[in-house]
C-alpha cells in the first residue's frame, strides 16, 4: 500500500494512580528487584474511576490542541483497544459524544489488534485519508480490568493509559508492515463471553489475561526485528538512517535483545516502560507523545514505530520527517 501522511498533533493521558513495584510487593510474592531485573519496569499507572473512553478523551483533547485544529475538523475516529468501556457502543462513538461531536457526521469505530492495535489503526487511518481530511487515532486501555491482581506472572507488567494522534494527508509515499500469526492464539489471551447453550444464561467467564511469558518473549524478539527490517527494505533505508525507534513498551530485555541482534545501539530505542509498564495499544502513542514533549521528534527525525501483541499480531511503521512533511513508510 502506497499513500501519504502527516502527523498534525499528538497527546497522552496517564491513568490516575501510580502503582510502584513496592506497592505490588504487598499484594503478590514478588520484589522490586525481580521486576526491574526481568522487565525494567518500576511503576505503572492504574485508573481509579476513569474508563477507557475517559483516558482516550484526555489524550484526544491534548492531540487536538497540539495539532492546532478545531475538534469539529475531525471526520473520523479510530480507537484501538482490547478493553473497551462496553461491548457496544464502540469506545470511538463514546469519545465522539464526549468531544461533543454528536451532530457531525464522524466515521467512528474501534479495532482490536491487542498491543499492535495502534499500529493497525495507523495503517487503516492512512489508507482512509483520501476520504477523511483529519483522522483522530487513539490507543486507550484500562488493562487493570482484565488483570488478575493475584497473578505475579502478569500483574507486574501492565498499566492503563491512552495516547492519540491526529493524522492528515502528507506529501510523500508511505509503507507499513503488519501481520498476525493465529497459530499462536493461546499464548496470550483473555476469555470473553461464553456461547449461549440451549438458550440458557451462563455465568460470566473468567476474563483475566493469561500468558505464556517465555513464548511471548521469543516471538516478540523475532517479529520486532522482522518488522523493522521489512519497513527499512520498503524504504530502501538501513538501520543507520533511523534516528529513533519507538517500540511497544513491554519489557526492557525484549528491546535489548532486538538491539543486540540488529547490532544497534540500545539508545536508539525510546523507552518509558520504566514509568508506564505495558499499556497495550496505548503504549506506542504514549511513548511517541512523550518523546515529542521531550523534543526528540523534530523536523530532522526518521522514526520507526514497532510492536507486537496478542493474536499474535505485530507490525511496524516508518515515519520519515525529512523533506518537510511527516513521511510514513
Ligand atoms: N516476581 C517474582 N518471581 C516471579 C515473578 C514475579 N513477578 N513472575 C514470575 N516469577 C518467577 C517464576 O515463577 C519462575 O519461578 P520458578 O523458577 O521457581 O518457576 C521464575 O520467576 C522465572 O520465571 P520465568 O517466566 O522464566 O521468568 P522470565 O525471566 O521469563 O520473565 C516475564 C517472565 C513474564 C517477565 C517474561 O517472560 C516476559 O516479559 N515475557 C514477555 C511478556 C510480554 O511482553 N507480554 C505482553 C505482550 S504484549
Boltz pocket constraint, residues with backbone or C-beta under 6 A from the ligand:
constraints:
  - pocket:
      binder: B
      contacts: [[A, 29], [A, 30], [A, 31], [A, 34], [A, 35], [A, 38], [A, 39], [A, 115], [A, 152], [A, 153], [A, 154], [A, 156], [A, 157], [A, 188], [A, 211], [A, 212], [A, 213], [A, 214], [A, 216], [A, 217], [A, 220], [A, 250], [A, 251], [A, 278], [A, 308], [A, 309], [A, 310]]
      max_distance: 6.0
